[in-house]
């Protein structure tokens, strides 16, 4: 996944997250999410759903995610 390899992760304060292990976990998480989303997209299209509608729903789903952690100050 080339996009994930190019991402420079930053803290809320804008500092670069330089820990190799943290970056590895983030990259692996994105690869897993991408694969699940790809599989779901393929299922939706095979079942006759509109691809663009599915993409819109997926984007809206991402927008509704909430962190269980309090904001850092």
PDB file with one MODEL, atoms N, CA, C and O in Angstrom:
MODEL        1
ATOM      1  N   UNK A   1       0.855  -1.183   0.000  1.00  0.00           N
ATOM      2  CA  UNK A   1       0.000   0.000   0.000  1.00  0.00           C
ATOM      3  C   UNK A   1       0.895   1.238   0.000  1.00  0.00           C
ATOM      4  O   UNK A   1       1.425   1.633   1.038  1.00  0.00           O
ATOM      5  N   UNK A   2       1.050   1.825  -1.140  1.00  0.00           N
ATOM      6  CA  UNK A   2       1.980   2.935  -1.279  1.00  0.00           C
ATOM      7  C   UNK A   2       1.557   4.175  -0.512  1.00  0.00           C
ATOM      8  O   UNK A   2       2.406   4.876   0.038  1.00  0.00           O
ATOM      9  N   UNK A   3       0.254   4.459  -0.465  1.00  0.00           N
ATOM     10  CA  UNK A   3      -0.216   5.638   0.253  1.00  0.00           C
ATOM     11  C   UNK A   3       0.208   5.594   1.715  1.00  0.00           C
ATOM     12  O   UNK A   3       0.695   6.589   2.251  1.00  0.00           O
ATOM     13  N   UNK A   4       0.025   4.444   2.364  1.00  0.00           N
ATOM     14  CA  UNK A   4       0.373   4.322   3.783  1.00  0.00           C
ATOM     15  C   UNK A   4       1.864   4.513   4.002  1.00  0.00           C
ATOM     16  O   UNK A   4       2.280   5.049   5.030  1.00  0.00           O
ATOM     17  N   UNK A   5       2.668   4.080   3.045  1.00  0.00           N
ATOM     18  CA  UNK A   5       4.117   4.230   3.188  1.00  0.00           C
ATOM     19  C   UNK A   5       4.538   5.686   3.091  1.00  0.00           C
ATOM     20  O   UNK A   5       5.608   6.051   3.578  1.00  0.00           O
ATOM     21  N   UNK A   6       3.713   6.526   2.469  1.00  0.00           N
ATOM     22  CA  UNK A   6       4.054   7.934   2.275  1.00  0.00           C
ATOM     23  C   UNK A   6       3.527   8.829   3.396  1.00  0.00           C
ATOM     24  O   UNK A   6       3.898  10.000   3.478  1.00  0.00           O
ATOM     25  N   UNK A   7       2.678   8.295   4.248  1.00  0.00           N
ATOM     26  CA  UNK A   7       2.069   9.110   5.295  1.00  0.00           C
ATOM     27  C   UNK A   7       3.092   9.418   6.382  1.00  0.00           C
ATOM     28  O   UNK A   7       3.779   8.526   6.880  1.00  0.00           O
ATOM     29  N   UNK A   8       3.178  10.676   6.735  1.00  0.00           N
ATOM     30  CA  UNK A   8       3.989  11.104   7.870  1.00  0.00           C
ATOM     31  C   UNK A   8       2.992  11.390   8.990  1.00  0.00           C
ATOM     32  O   UNK A   8       2.291  12.401   8.974  1.00  0.00           O
ATOM     33  N   UNK A   9       2.945  10.481   9.957  1.00  0.00           N
ATOM     34  CA  UNK A   9       1.989  10.620  11.059  1.00  0.00           C
ATOM     35  C   UNK A   9       2.449  11.706  12.010  1.00  0.00           C
ATOM     36  O   UNK A   9       3.639  11.839  12.294  1.00  0.00           O
ATOM     37  N   UNK A  10       1.495  12.477  12.498  1.00  0.00           N
ATOM     38  CA  UNK A  10       1.800  13.587  13.394  1.00  0.00           C
ATOM     39  C   UNK A  10       0.928  13.521  14.642  1.00  0.00           C
ATOM     40  O   UNK A  10      -0.192  13.011  14.613  1.00  0.00           O
ATOM     41  N   UNK A  11       1.462  14.043  15.727  1.00  0.00           N
ATOM     42  CA  UNK A  11       0.704  14.153  16.974  1.00  0.00           C
ATOM     43  C   UNK A  11      -0.254  15.336  16.832  1.00  0.00           C
ATOM     44  O   UNK A  11      -0.131  16.119  15.890  1.00  0.00           O
ATOM     45  N   UNK A  12      -1.213  15.474  17.763  1.00  0.00           N
ATOM     46  CA  UNK A  12      -2.108  16.635  17.707  1.00  0.00           C
ATOM     47  C   UNK A  12      -1.357  17.978  17.751  1.00  0.00           C
ATOM     48  O   UNK A  12      -1.862  19.000  17.289  1.00  0.00           O
ATOM     49  N   UNK A  13      -0.154  17.950  18.310  1.00  0.00           N
ATOM     50  CA  UNK A  13       0.657  19.172  18.383  1.00  0.00           C
ATOM     51  C   UNK A  13       1.461  19.400  17.101  1.00  0.00           C
ATOM     52  O   UNK A  13       2.128  20.425  16.961  1.00  0.00           O
ATOM     53  N   UNK A  14       1.401  18.453  16.172  1.00  0.00           N
ATOM     54  CA  UNK A  14       2.106  18.595  14.904  1.00  0.00           C
ATOM     55  C   UNK A  14       3.473  17.941  14.857  1.00  0.00           C
ATOM     56  O   UNK A  14       4.147  18.005  13.829  1.00  0.00           O
ATOM     57  N   UNK A  15       3.901  17.311  15.951  1.00  0.00           N
ATOM     58  CA  UNK A  15       5.197  16.652  15.975  1.00  0.00           C
ATOM     59  C   UNK A  15       5.115  15.321  15.226  1.00  0.00           C
ATOM     60  O   UNK A  15       4.094  14.636  15.282  1.00  0.00           O
ATOM     61  N   UNK A  16       6.173  14.965  14.539  1.00  0.00           N
ATOM     62  CA  UNK A  16       6.219  13.713  13.793  1.00  0.00           C
ATOM     63  C   UNK A  16       6.278  12.535  14.755  1.00  0.00           C
ATOM     64  O   UNK A  16       7.060  12.534  15.706  1.00  0.00           O
ATOM     65  N   UNK A  17       5.437  11.526  14.496  1.00  0.00           N
ATOM     66  CA  UNK A  17       5.475  10.279  15.258  1.00  0.00           C
ATOM     67  C   UNK A  17       6.596   9.448  14.644  1.00  0.00           C
ATOM     68  O   UNK A  17       6.434   8.860  13.575  1.00  0.00           O
ATOM     69  N   UNK A  18       7.733   9.409  15.331  1.00  0.00           N
ATOM     70  CA  UNK A  18       8.930   8.813  14.761  1.00  0.00           C
ATOM     71  C   UNK A  18       9.154   7.358  15.167  1.00  0.00           C
ATOM     72  O   UNK A  18      10.044   6.703  14.624  1.00  0.00           O
ATOM     73  N   UNK A  19       8.377   6.845  16.098  1.00  0.00           N
ATOM     74  CA  UNK A  19       8.564   5.483  16.582  1.00  0.00           C
ATOM     75  C   UNK A  19       8.285   4.488  15.454  1.00  0.00           C
ATOM     76  O   UNK A  19       7.197   4.477  14.878  1.00  0.00           O
ATOM     77  N   UNK A  20       9.266   3.666  15.153  1.00  0.00           N
ATOM     78  CA  UNK A  20       9.158   2.699  14.071  1.00  0.00           C
ATOM     79  C   UNK A  20       8.012   1.729  14.319  1.00  0.00           C
ATOM     80  O   UNK A  20       7.260   1.419  13.396  1.00  0.00           O
ATOM     81  N   UNK A  21       7.868   1.251  15.526  1.00  0.00           N
ATOM     82  CA  UNK A  21       6.809   0.288  15.847  1.00  0.00           C
ATOM     83  C   UNK A  21       5.416   0.914  15.709  1.00  0.00           C
ATOM     84  O   UNK A  21       4.493   0.274  15.205  1.00  0.00           O
ATOM     85  N   UNK A  22       5.271   2.158  16.156  1.00  0.00           N
ATOM     86  CA  UNK A  22       3.976   2.831  16.020  1.00  0.00           C
ATOM     87  C   UNK A  22       3.620   2.995  14.548  1.00  0.00           C
ATOM     88  O   UNK A  22       2.481   2.750  14.150  1.00  0.00           O
ATOM     89  N   UNK A  23       4.583   3.406  13.745  1.00  0.00           N
ATOM     90  CA  UNK A  23       4.355   3.568  12.312  1.00  0.00           C
ATOM     91  C   UNK A  23       4.034   2.237  11.650  1.00  0.00           C
ATOM     92  O   UNK A  23       3.204   2.181  10.742  1.00  0.00           O
ATOM     93  N   UNK A  24       4.678   1.172  12.092  1.00  0.00           N
ATOM     94  CA  UNK A  24       4.415  -0.156  11.552  1.00  0.00           C
ATOM     95  C   UNK A  24       2.978  -0.583  11.861  1.00  0.00           C
ATOM     96  O   UNK A  24       2.283  -1.092  10.982  1.00  0.00           O
ATOM     97  N   UNK A  25       2.529  -0.381  13.100  1.00  0.00           N
ATOM     98  CA  UNK A  25       1.168  -0.740  13.496  1.00  0.00           C
ATOM     99  C   UNK A  25       0.156   0.070  12.679  1.00  0.00           C
ATOM    100  O   UNK A  25      -0.825  -0.486  12.185  1.00  0.00           O
ATOM    101  N   UNK A  26       0.385   1.367  12.537  1.00  0.00           N
ATOM    102  CA  UNK A  26      -0.526   2.218  11.764  1.00  0.00           C
ATOM    103  C   UNK A  26      -0.605   1.749  10.312  1.00  0.00           C
ATOM    104  O   UNK A  26      -1.690   1.698   9.732  1.00  0.00           O
ATOM    105  N   UNK A  27       0.534   1.411   9.733  1.00  0.00           N
ATOM    106  CA  UNK A  27       0.571   0.938   8.341  1.00  0.00           C
ATOM    107  C   UNK A  27      -0.177  -0.393   8.211  1.00  0.00           C
ATOM    108  O   UNK A  27      -0.933  -0.588   7.259  1.00  0.00           O
ATOM    109  N   UNK A  28       0.029  -1.297   9.152  1.00  0.00           N
ATOM    110  CA  UNK A  28      -0.664  -2.590   9.121  1.00  0.00           C
ATOM    111  C   UNK A  28      -2.174  -2.403   9.286  1.00  0.00           C
ATOM    112  O   UNK A  28      -2.962  -3.063   8.609  1.00  0.00           O
ATOM    113  N   UNK A  29      -2.575  -1.496  10.194  1.00  0.00           N
ATOM    114  CA  UNK A  29      -3.998  -1.224  10.387  1.00  0.00           C
ATOM    115  C   UNK A  29      -4.638  -0.705   9.103  1.00  0.00           C
ATOM    116  O   UNK A  29      -5.728  -1.138   8.730  1.00  0.00           O
ATOM    117  N   UNK A  30      -3.961   0.223   8.428  1.00  0.00           N
ATOM    118  CA  UNK A  30      -4.506   0.759   7.187  1.00  0.00           C
ATOM    119  C   UNK A  30      -4.607  -0.312   6.107  1.00  0.00           C
ATOM    120  O   UNK A  30      -5.570  -0.331   5.341  1.00  0.00           O
ATOM    121  N   UNK A  31      -3.630  -1.196   6.042  1.00  0.00           N
ATOM    122  CA  UNK A  31      -3.674  -2.276   5.054  1.00  0.00           C
ATOM    123  C   UNK A  31      -4.871  -3.192   5.323  1.00  0.00           C
ATOM    124  O   UNK A  31      -5.557  -3.608   4.389  1.00  0.00           O
ATOM    125  N   UNK A  32      -5.119  -3.503   6.582  1.00  0.00           N
ATOM    126  CA  UNK A  32      -6.258  -4.346   6.945  1.00  0.00           C
ATOM    127  C   UNK A  32      -7.585  -3.646   6.620  1.00  0.00           C
ATOM    128  O   UNK A  32      -8.499  -4.262   6.072  1.00  0.00           O
ATOM    129  N   UNK A  33      -7.679  -2.372   6.959  1.00  0.00           N
ATOM    130  CA  UNK A  33      -8.894  -1.607   6.681  1.00  0.00           C
ATOM    131  C   UNK A  33      -9.132  -1.540   5.174  1.00  0.00           C
ATOM    132  O   UNK A  33     -10.261  -1.703   4.710  1.00  0.00           O
ATOM    133  N   UNK A  34      -8.081  -1.303   4.427  1.00  0.00           N
ATOM    134  CA  UNK A  34      -8.209  -1.237   2.968  1.00  0.00           C
ATOM    135  C   UNK A  34      -8.750  -2.543   2.417  1.00  0.00           C
ATOM    136  O   UNK A  34      -9.634  -2.533   1.560  1.00  0.00           O
ATOM    137  N   UNK A  35      -8.233  -3.674   2.896  1.00  0.00           N
ATOM    138  CA  UNK A  35      -8.666  -4.967   2.386  1.00  0.00           C
ATOM    139  C   UNK A  35     -10.127  -5.241   2.728  1.00  0.00           C
ATOM    140  O   UNK A  35     -10.875  -5.743   1.889  1.00  0.00           O
ATOM    141  N   UNK A  36     -10.539  -4.915   3.956  1.00  0.00           N
ATOM    142  CA  UNK A  36     -11.935  -5.113   4.348  1.00  0.00           C
ATOM    143  C   UNK A  36     -12.840  -4.230   3.486  1.00  0.00           C
ATOM    144  O   UNK A  36     -13.886  -4.682   3.020  1.00  0.00           O
ATOM    145  N   UNK A  37     -12.446  -2.987   3.276  1.00  0.00           N
ATOM    146  CA  UNK A  37     -13.244  -2.076   2.449  1.00  0.00           C
ATOM    147  C   UNK A  37     -13.302  -2.554   0.999  1.00  0.00           C
ATOM    148  O   UNK A  37     -14.350  -2.470   0.358  1.00  0.00           O
ATOM    149  N   UNK A  38     -12.188  -3.050   0.485  1.00  0.00           N
ATOM    150  CA  UNK A  38     -12.152  -3.576  -0.881  1.00  0.00           C
ATOM    151  C   UNK A  38     -13.098  -4.758  -1.022  1.00  0.00           C
ATOM    152  O   UNK A  38     -13.858  -4.838  -1.986  1.00  0.00           O
ATOM    153  N   UNK A  39     -13.052  -5.671  -0.065  1.00  0.00           N
ATOM    154  CA  UNK A  39     -13.934  -6.841  -0.094  1.00  0.00           C
ATOM    155  C   UNK A  39     -15.407  -6.418  -0.043  1.00  0.00           C
ATOM    156  O   UNK A  39     -16.241  -6.956  -0.772  1.00  0.00           O
ATOM    157  N   UNK A  40     -15.714  -5.450   0.825  1.00  0.00           N
ATOM    158  CA  UNK A  40     -17.095  -4.988   0.960  1.00  0.00           C
ATOM    159  C   UNK A  40     -17.564  -4.287  -0.321  1.00  0.00           C
ATOM    160  O   UNK A  40     -18.714  -4.452  -0.728  1.00  0.00           O
ATOM    161  N   UNK A  41     -16.696  -3.518  -0.949  1.00  0.00           N
ATOM    162  CA  UNK A  41     -17.037  -2.863  -2.207  1.00  0.00           C
ATOM    163  C   UNK A  41     -17.342  -3.896  -3.283  1.00  0.00           C
ATOM    164  O   UNK A  41     -18.333  -3.782  -4.004  1.00  0.00           O
ATOM    165  N   UNK A  42     -16.484  -4.900  -3.381  1.00  0.00           N
ATOM    166  CA  UNK A  42     -16.704  -5.949  -4.373  1.00  0.00           C
ATOM    167  C   UNK A  42     -18.020  -6.680  -4.119  1.00  0.00           C
ATOM    168  O   UNK A  42     -18.757  -6.971  -5.061  1.00  0.00           O
ATOM    169  N   UNK A  43     -18.321  -6.979  -2.856  1.00  0.00           N
ATOM    170  CA  UNK A  43     -19.584  -7.629  -2.513  1.00  0.00           C
ATOM    171  C   UNK A  43     -20.764  -6.761  -2.937  1.00  0.00           C
ATOM    172  O   UNK A  43     -21.720  -7.255  -3.536  1.00  0.00           O
ATOM    173  N   UNK A  44     -20.698  -5.473  -2.628  1.00  0.00           N
ATOM    174  CA  UNK A  44     -21.802  -4.564  -2.953  1.00  0.00           C
ATOM    175  C   UNK A  44     -22.042  -4.506  -4.459  1.00  0.00           C
ATOM    176  O   UNK A  44     -23.183  -4.568  -4.915  1.00  0.00           O
ATOM    177  N   UNK A  45     -20.966  -4.386  -5.222  1.00  0.00           N
ATOM    178  CA  UNK A  45     -21.113  -4.309  -6.677  1.00  0.00           C
ATOM    179  C   UNK A  45     -21.649  -5.631  -7.233  1.00  0.00           C
ATOM    180  O   UNK A  45     -22.518  -5.634  -8.105  1.00  0.00           O
ATOM    181  N   UNK A  46     -21.131  -6.747  -6.728  1.00  0.00           N
ATOM    182  CA  UNK A  46     -21.620  -8.049  -7.194  1.00  0.00           C
ATOM    183  C   UNK A  46     -23.103  -8.253  -6.880  1.00  0.00           C
ATOM    184  O   UNK A  46     -23.802  -8.958  -7.607  1.00  0.00           O
ATOM    185  N   UNK A  47     -23.581  -7.635  -5.797  1.00  0.00           N
ATOM    186  CA  UNK A  47     -24.990  -7.774  -5.421  1.00  0.00           C
ATOM    187  C   UNK A  47     -25.866  -6.718  -6.082  1.00  0.00           C
ATOM    188  O   UNK A  47     -27.056  -6.622  -5.784  1.00  0.00           O
ATOM    189  N   UNK A  48     -25.281  -5.924  -6.978  1.00  0.00           N
ATOM    190  CA  UNK A  48     -26.060  -4.978  -7.760  1.00  0.00           C
ATOM    191  C   UNK A  48     -26.167  -3.585  -7.200  1.00  0.00           C
ATOM    192  O   UNK A  48     -26.966  -2.788  -7.692  1.00  0.00           O
ATOM    193  N   UNK A  49     -25.387  -3.263  -6.186  1.00  0.00           N
ATOM    194  CA  UNK A  49     -25.427  -1.915  -5.618  1.00  0.00           C
ATOM    195  C   UNK A  49     -24.613  -0.947  -6.467  1.00  0.00           C
ATOM    196  O   UNK A  49     -23.688  -1.338  -7.179  1.00  0.00           O
ATOM    197  N   UNK A  50     -24.982   0.321  -6.369  1.00  0.00           N
ATOM    198  CA  UNK A  50     -24.250   1.362  -7.071  1.00  0.00           C
ATOM    199  C   UNK A  50     -22.906   1.596  -6.387  1.00  0.00           C
ATOM    200  O   UNK A  50     -22.852   1.843  -5.183  1.00  0.00           O
ATOM    201  N   UNK A  51     -21.835   1.518  -7.150  1.00  0.00           N
ATOM    202  CA  UNK A  51     -20.484   1.659  -6.578  1.00  0.00           C
ATOM    203  C   UNK A  51     -20.280   3.024  -5.922  1.00  0.00           C
ATOM    204  O   UNK A  51     -19.724   3.111  -4.828  1.00  0.00           O
ATOM    205  N   UNK A  52     -20.729   4.090  -6.589  1.00  0.00           N
ATOM    206  CA  UNK A  52     -20.523   5.430  -6.034  1.00  0.00           C
ATOM    207  C   UNK A  52     -21.293   5.608  -4.730  1.00  0.00           C
ATOM    208  O   UNK A  52     -20.798   6.242  -3.798  1.00  0.00           O
ATOM    209  N   UNK A  53     -22.508   5.051  -4.659  1.00  0.00           N
ATOM    210  CA  UNK A  53     -23.271   5.135  -3.418  1.00  0.00           C
ATOM    211  C   UNK A  53     -22.534   4.421  -2.292  1.00  0.00           C
ATOM    212  O   UNK A  53     -22.475   4.923  -1.169  1.00  0.00           O
ATOM    213  N   UNK A  54     -21.972   3.251  -2.589  1.00  0.00           N
ATOM    214  CA  UNK A  54     -21.237   2.514  -1.567  1.00  0.00           C
ATOM    215  C   UNK A  54     -20.042   3.330  -1.082  1.00  0.00           C
ATOM    216  O   UNK A  54     -19.770   3.389   0.117  1.00  0.00           O
ATOM    217  N   UNK A  55     -19.334   3.954  -2.014  1.00  0.00           N
ATOM    218  CA  UNK A  55     -18.177   4.780  -1.635  1.00  0.00           C
ATOM    219  C   UNK A  55     -18.609   5.949  -0.744  1.00  0.00           C
ATOM    220  O   UNK A  55     -17.918   6.295   0.214  1.00  0.00           O
ATOM    221  N   UNK A  56     -19.743   6.547  -1.062  1.00  0.00           N
ATOM    222  CA  UNK A  56     -20.264   7.649  -0.257  1.00  0.00           C
ATOM    223  C   UNK A  56     -20.609   7.172   1.151  1.00  0.00           C
ATOM    224  O   UNK A  56     -20.270   7.826   2.137  1.00  0.00           O
ATOM    225  N   UNK A  57     -21.286   6.029   1.235  1.00  0.00           N
ATOM    226  CA  UNK A  57     -21.641   5.471   2.542  1.00  0.00           C
ATOM    227  C   UNK A  57     -20.385   5.163   3.343  1.00  0.00           C
ATOM    228  O   UNK A  57     -20.342   5.416   4.547  1.00  0.00           O
ATOM    229  N   UNK A  58     -19.370   4.623   2.694  1.00  0.00           N
ATOM    230  CA  UNK A  58     -18.110   4.304   3.364  1.00  0.00           C
ATOM    231  C   UNK A  58     -17.443   5.574   3.904  1.00  0.00           C
ATOM    232  O   UNK A  58     -16.927   5.581   5.022  1.00  0.00           O
ATOM    233  N   UNK A  59     -17.456   6.635   3.114  1.00  0.00           N
ATOM    234  CA  UNK A  59     -16.888   7.912   3.566  1.00  0.00           C
ATOM    235  C   UNK A  59     -17.654   8.463   4.764  1.00  0.00           C
ATOM    236  O   UNK A  59     -17.063   8.959   5.723  1.00  0.00           O
ATOM    237  N   UNK A  60     -18.983   8.365   4.689  1.00  0.00           N
ATOM    238  CA  UNK A  60     -19.808   8.838   5.797  1.00  0.00           C
ATOM    239  C   UNK A  60     -19.548   8.018   7.055  1.00  0.00           C
ATOM    240  O   UNK A  60     -19.533   8.553   8.163  1.00  0.00           O
ATOM    241  N   UNK A  61     -19.344   6.721   6.876  1.00  0.00           N
ATOM    242  CA  UNK A  61     -19.038   5.859   8.012  1.00  0.00           C
ATOM    243  C   UNK A  61     -17.749   6.324   8.694  1.00  0.00           C
ATOM    244  O   UNK A  61     -17.692   6.419   9.919  1.00  0.00           O
ATOM    245  N   UNK A  62     -16.724   6.610   7.902  1.00  0.00           N
ATOM    246  CA  UNK A  62     -15.453   7.077   8.468  1.00  0.00           C
ATOM    247  C   UNK A  62     -15.650   8.393   9.219  1.00  0.00           C
ATOM    248  O   UNK A  62     -15.026   8.621  10.255  1.00  0.00           O
ATOM    249  N   UNK A  63     -16.514   9.248   8.697  1.00  0.00           N
ATOM    250  CA  UNK A  63     -16.761  10.544   9.341  1.00  0.00           C
ATOM    251  C   UNK A  63     -17.469  10.407  10.676  1.00  0.00           C
ATOM    252  O   UNK A  63     -17.408  11.319  11.501  1.00  0.00           O
ATOM    253  N   UNK A  64     -18.143   9.279  10.907  1.00  0.00           N
ATOM    254  CA  UNK A  64     -18.885   9.109  12.161  1.00  0.00           C
ATOM    255  C   UNK A  64     -18.073   8.419  13.248  1.00  0.00           C
ATOM    256  O   UNK A  64     -18.558   8.276  14.370  1.00  0.00           O
ATOM    257  N   UNK A  65     -16.859   7.990  12.950  1.00  0.00           N
ATOM    258  CA  UNK A  65     -16.038   7.328  13.962  1.00  0.00           C
ATOM    259  C   UNK A  65     -15.718   8.307  15.089  1.00  0.00           C
ATOM    260  O   UNK A  65     -15.437   9.481  14.847  1.00  0.00           O
ATOM    261  N   UNK A  66     -15.763   7.812  16.304  1.00  0.00           N
ATOM    262  CA  UNK A  66     -15.495   8.664  17.470  1.00  0.00           C
ATOM    263  C   UNK A  66     -14.396   8.023  18.321  1.00  0.00           C
ATOM    264  O   UNK A  66     -14.373   6.808  18.520  1.00  0.00           O
ATOM    265  N   UNK A  67     -13.513   8.844  18.802  1.00  0.00           N
ATOM    266  CA  UNK A  67     -12.453   8.370  19.683  1.00  0.00           C
ATOM    267  C   UNK A  67     -12.996   8.205  21.095  1.00  0.00           C
ATOM    268  O   UNK A  67     -13.716   9.074  21.586  1.00  0.00           O
ATOM    269  N   UNK A  68     -12.657   7.096  21.756  1.00  0.00           N
ATOM    270  CA  UNK A  68     -13.097   6.913  23.140  1.00  0.00           C
ATOM    271  C   UNK A  68     -12.214   7.666  24.131  1.00  0.00           C
ATOM    272  O   UNK A  68     -12.467   7.651  25.336  1.00  0.00           O
ATOM    273  N   UNK A  69     -11.180   8.323  23.617  1.00  0.00           N
ATOM    274  CA  UNK A  69     -10.214   8.980  24.494  1.00  0.00           C
ATOM    275  C   UNK A  69     -10.482  10.484  24.539  1.00  0.00           C
ATOM    276  O   UNK A  69     -10.892  11.073  23.539  1.00  0.00           O
ATOM    277  N   UNK A  70     -10.251  11.106  25.702  1.00  0.00           N
ATOM    278  CA  UNK A  70     -10.459  12.557  25.793  1.00  0.00           C
ATOM    279  C   UNK A  70      -9.417  13.288  24.942  1.00  0.00           C
ATOM    280  O   UNK A  70      -8.310  12.788  24.742  1.00  0.00           O
ATOM    281  N   UNK A  71      -9.775  14.468  24.446  1.00  0.00           N
ATOM    282  CA  UNK A  71      -8.818  15.252  23.650  1.00  0.00           C
ATOM    283  C   UNK A  71      -7.586  15.612  24.485  1.00  0.00           C
ATOM    284  O   UNK A  71      -7.676  15.878  25.683  1.00  0.00           O
ATOM    285  N   UNK A  72      -6.451  15.611  23.817  1.00  0.00           N
ATOM    286  CA  UNK A  72      -5.218  16.018  24.497  1.00  0.00           C
ATOM    287  C   UNK A  72      -5.136  17.524  24.519  1.00  0.00           C
ATOM    288  O   UNK A  72      -5.501  18.192  23.552  1.00  0.00           O
ATOM    289  N   UNK A  73      -4.662  18.048  25.612  1.00  0.00           N
ATOM    290  CA  UNK A  73      -4.560  19.509  25.739  1.00  0.00           C
ATOM    291  C   UNK A  73      -3.151  19.981  25.701  1.00  0.00           C
ATOM    292  O   UNK A  73      -2.899  21.182  25.795  1.00  0.00           O
TER     293      UNK A  73
ENDMDL
END
